Amino acid sequence: MSFLSQLGWLYATKAFDTTQKVSDADLGQILEAMRLAPASVGLQAYHIYVVTNQELKDKVQAVSWNQAQIGSSSHLLVLAARTDLIDAKEEHFTALSGGDAAIREQLAGYEGMVNGLIGGLEASNSGLAWSAKQAYIALGFGLAAAAELQIDSCAMEGFDGGAVGEILGLPASQTAVVMLPIGYRAATETPRPKFRLPQSSLVTEVR
């Protein structure tokens, strides 16, 4: 099976088999793909919550128009965008430098560029929108990794982000922006043949 063929296999699963669970090893690979996803200026301004507690999943489902894929999933991944960008930047450069002041000094040009970006985002009140875009890049890599492992999934925006944040106890600096329930499709699932517009409708070559 190739990566591209698995993208053809992928579909938005509406109900999962509650008797089957994604292994820790496979979950780890999906999370690693999300961790390694591209990020603007290298700053991972989001956090991923892995929810397995059934009571919590049911509560999240209740504030998500009762969509069954949440409660029936093996694992519910909730991606939260961070708005504390200065703190996120500090964590990034502390880790990147290993806490070594001399190495940090060598990164001064890079850090100054990141500070400039954050300042612009804060001035335009667009930090959350920017962080959410980074979370969506990670989401895409999670979807692709799950498909490669033949694990079903469903990217979801249909939920009350504030209510989900309260249920999961998210800090005020994080906002749930998208969810990815994963698992194995229920026997009752009958996915329709995948349809997408042809490349000729989507792609224009500019020479």
C-alpha positions as CSV (number, residue, x, y, z in Angstrom):
1,M,0.0,0.0,0.0
2,S,1.3,3.4,-0.9
3,F,0.7,6.7,0.8
4,L,-1.4,8.1,-2.0
5,S,-3.5,4.9,-2.2
6,Q,-4.2,5.3,1.5
7,L,-5.4,8.8,1.0
8,G,-8.0,7.4,-1.4
9,W,-9.0,4.9,1.3
10,L,-9.4,7.7,3.9
11,Y,-12.9,9.0,4.6
12,A,-14.7,10.9,7.4
13,T,-15.7,8.0,9.6
14,K,-19.1,8.6,11.3
15,A,-19.1,5.7,13.7
16,F,-16.3,3.6,15.2
17,D,-16.3,0.0,16.5
18,T,-16.2,0.5,20.2
19,T,-14.7,-3.0,20.7
20,Q,-11.5,-2.1,18.9
21,K,-8.8,0.1,20.3
22,V,-5.9,1.8,18.6
23,S,-2.6,0.4,20.1
24,D,-0.2,2.6,22.1
25,A,2.4,2.0,19.3
26,D,0.1,3.2,16.5
27,L,-1.1,6.2,18.6
28,G,2.5,7.1,19.2
29,Q,3.2,7.1,15.5
30,I,0.3,9.4,14.8
31,L,1.3,11.8,17.5
32,E,4.9,11.7,16.3
33,A,3.7,12.6,12.8
34,M,1.8,15.6,14.2
35,R,4.9,16.6,16.3
36,L,7.1,16.6,13.2
37,A,4.6,18.6,11.1
38,P,5.8,21.8,9.5
39,A,5.2,24.9,11.7
40,S,5.6,28.6,10.8
41,V,9.0,29.9,12.1
42,G,9.3,26.5,13.8
43,L,6.9,27.5,16.6
44,Q,4.5,24.9,17.6
45,A,1.8,27.1,19.0
46,Y,-0.7,24.4,19.8
47,H,-1.3,21.6,22.2
48,I,-2.8,18.1,21.6
49,Y,-5.0,16.5,24.2
50,V,-5.6,12.7,23.9
51,V,-8.9,11.8,25.5
52,T,-9.6,8.2,26.3
53,N,-11.9,8.6,29.3
54,Q,-15.4,7.6,28.1
55,E,-17.2,10.0,30.4
56,L,-15.2,12.9,29.1
57,K,-15.7,11.8,25.5
58,D,-19.5,11.6,26.1
59,K,-19.5,15.1,27.6
60,V,-17.6,16.4,24.6
61,Q,-20.0,14.6,22.2
62,A,-22.9,16.4,24.0
63,V,-21.5,19.8,23.1
64,S,-20.7,18.7,19.5
65,W,-24.2,18.3,18.2
66,N,-24.1,14.7,19.5
67,Q,-21.9,13.4,16.7
68,A,-21.4,9.7,17.4
69,Q,-17.8,9.5,16.2
70,I,-16.7,11.3,19.3
71,G,-18.1,8.9,21.9
72,S,-17.4,5.8,19.9
73,S,-13.8,6.6,19.0
74,S,-10.9,4.8,20.5
75,H,-9.1,8.0,21.2
76,L,-10.2,11.6,20.8
77,L,-7.5,14.0,19.8
78,V,-8.3,17.7,20.6
79,L,-6.0,20.3,19.1
80,A,-6.0,23.6,21.0
81,A,-4.4,26.8,19.6
82,R,-2.2,28.7,22.0
83,T,-2.6,32.5,22.4
84,D,0.3,32.8,24.9
85,L,2.8,33.2,22.1
86,I,5.5,34.8,24.1
87,D,5.5,31.8,26.5
88,A,5.4,29.4,23.6
89,K,8.4,31.2,22.1
90,E,10.3,31.1,25.4
91,E,9.6,27.3,25.7
92,H,10.8,26.9,22.1
93,F,14.1,28.7,22.5
94,T,14.9,27.3,25.9
95,A,14.5,23.8,24.5
96,L,16.3,24.6,21.3
97,S,19.3,26.1,23.2
98,G,19.3,23.4,25.9
99,G,19.2,26.2,28.4
100,D,22.7,27.3,27.3
101,A,23.0,31.1,27.3
102,A,25.8,31.0,24.8
103,I,23.8,29.0,22.3
104,R,20.8,31.2,23.0
105,E,22.9,34.2,22.0
106,Q,23.8,32.5,18.7
107,L,20.1,32.2,18.0
108,A,19.5,36.0,18.6
109,G,18.7,36.8,15.0
110,Y,16.2,34.0,14.7
111,E,14.6,34.9,18.0
112,G,14.4,38.5,17.0
113,M,12.5,37.5,13.9
114,V,10.1,35.4,15.9
115,N,9.6,38.3,18.4
116,G,8.8,40.6,15.4
117,L,6.2,38.1,14.1
118,I,4.6,37.7,17.5
119,G,4.5,41.5,18.0
120,G,2.7,41.9,14.7
121,L,0.2,39.2,15.5
122,E,-0.6,40.7,18.9
123,A,-0.9,44.2,17.4
124,S,-3.5,42.9,14.8
125,N,-5.2,40.7,17.4
126,S,-4.7,37.7,15.0
127,G,-2.6,35.4,17.3
128,L,-5.4,32.8,17.7
129,A,-6.1,32.7,13.9
130,W,-2.3,32.2,13.3
131,S,-2.0,29.5,16.0
132,A,-5.1,27.7,14.6
133,K,-3.4,27.5,11.2
134,Q,-0.5,25.7,12.8
135,A,-2.8,23.3,14.5
136,Y,-4.5,22.5,11.2
137,I,-1.1,21.6,9.6
138,A,-0.5,19.1,12.5
139,L,-4.1,17.8,11.9
140,G,-3.3,17.1,8.3
141,F,-0.2,15.1,9.2
142,G,-2.3,13.2,11.8
143,L,-4.9,12.3,9.3
144,A,-2.3,11.1,6.8
145,A,-0.4,9.1,9.4
146,A,-3.6,7.4,10.6
147,A,-4.5,6.5,7.0
148,E,-1.0,5.0,6.4
149,L,-1.7,2.8,9.5
150,Q,-5.2,2.0,8.2
151,I,-6.7,3.7,11.2
152,D,-10.0,5.5,10.6
153,S,-10.5,9.1,11.6
154,C,-12.7,12.1,11.1
155,A,-11.5,15.8,11.2
156,M,-14.1,17.8,13.1
157,E,-14.9,21.5,13.6
158,G,-18.5,21.0,14.6
159,F,-18.3,21.7,18.4
160,D,-18.6,24.4,21.0
161,G,-14.9,25.2,21.6
162,G,-15.5,27.0,24.8
163,A,-17.5,24.2,26.3
164,V,-14.9,21.6,25.2
165,G,-12.3,23.7,26.9
166,E,-14.3,23.7,30.1
167,I,-14.9,20.0,30.0
168,L,-11.2,19.2,29.5
169,G,-9.9,21.9,31.8
170,L,-7.9,23.8,29.2
171,P,-6.0,26.9,30.4
172,A,-7.3,30.3,29.4
173,S,-4.4,30.6,26.9
174,Q,-5.6,27.7,24.8
175,T,-8.7,27.3,22.6
176,A,-9.9,24.0,21.1
177,V,-10.1,24.6,17.4
178,V,-10.4,21.1,15.8
179,M,-10.8,17.5,16.9
180,L,-9.6,14.2,15.4
181,P,-11.4,11.1,16.7
182,I,-9.6,7.9,15.7
183,G,-10.4,4.2,15.8
184,Y,-11.7,1.5,13.5
185,R,-14.9,1.9,11.5
186,A,-18.0,0.2,12.7
187,A,-19.4,-2.7,10.7
188,T,-22.5,-0.5,9.9
189,E,-20.3,2.1,8.1
190,T,-20.9,2.3,4.4
191,P,-18.6,5.0,3.0
192,R,-19.6,6.4,-0.3
193,P,-17.0,6.3,-3.1
194,K,-14.6,9.2,-2.7
195,F,-15.3,12.2,-4.9
196,R,-12.9,15.1,-5.5
197,L,-12.8,17.6,-8.3
198,P,-10.2,16.8,-10.9
199,Q,-6.8,18.5,-10.9
200,S,-7.9,20.4,-14.0
201,S,-10.5,22.2,-11.9
202,L,-8.2,22.8,-8.9
203,V,-4.8,23.5,-10.4
204,T,-3.6,26.3,-12.6
205,E,0.0,26.3,-13.9
206,V,1.5,29.8,-14.0
207,R,4.4,30.0,-16.4
